Amino acid sequence: MASTSERFDTAGPEGDTTLAAITHLLALFTSVVGPLVVYVVSDDAFVKENARNAINWQI
């Protein structure tokens, strides 16, 4: 089993983690629409994973 630090090292540059956090905040205001737009537009796997998580929380 991977250690905690190894699991969280999958994040990309700082901008990607910021966009992932913004995706979760968008979910509070736009329900599923905001994270869905980020999921479709983003190319980064980390951001897409967080957008999927935000969508799942809203469903």
Phi, psi and omega in degrees: 000137182286146178288168182299317182293327179290326180290329183266001178277005182279352181290148180274211179298168183303323180298326179291320179291326177294316179295324177296319178293320178297325178300317178293324177291322177300325181298330179292327185260333186240008182059239186272338188296311182300306178298328179294319177296315179298319180298317182288322186278326187286146176256347185276132182295323180295317180292318178298319179298317179291325176294319176299317179297318179295320178296316180298321179295326181283333179284000000 
